[in-house]
Amino acid sequence: MIRSVKVLWIFYFKLFIPAILFSLLINTQLGFTVGNFGLCFLLFLPAFHFLIYELRLKDEYYFYANFGFSRLFLWILTAALSLIINIICQFYG
């Protein structure tokens, strides 16, 4: 269980940092609100997943597959995390 969390942390660390930074950058241009941040994050997290893991680092999916995480599972988890963060931001914004 702990190993799975560590592997997912490795996967999402490459996604969360650029998604947060770009969401903050675009959000400052739109007028900073928590709701706008949630919408930007909803768009940028899957976009960075596509850019980083589908175009740039295709072969890393084999690493995650060795730990039992399929490409479909990682995409569903990315969509779910971005949606959850968006809902939280909309609720508090």
Residue pairs with C-beta under 8 A, 6 or more apart in sequence:
3 67
4 67
4 68
4 69
7 64
7 67
7 69
8 69
8 77
11 64
11 69
11 74
12 78
12 81
14 52
15 45
15 48
15 49
15 52
15 78
16 45
18 44
18 48
18 52
19 41
19 44
19 45
19 47
19 48
20 41
22 40
22 44
22 48
23 37
23 40
23 41
23 44
24 37
26 40
26 44
27 33
27 36
27 37
27 40
30 36
30 40
33 93
34 89
34 92
34 93
35 89
35 90
35 93
36 93
37 89
37 93
38 85
38 86
38 87
38 88
38 89
38 90
38 93
39 86
39 89
41 82
41 85
41 86
41 89
42 82
42 83
42 85
42 86
45 78
45 81
45 82
45 85
46 75
46 78
46 79
46 82
49 74
49 75
49 78
53 60
53 61
53 74
61 71
61 74
64 74
65 71
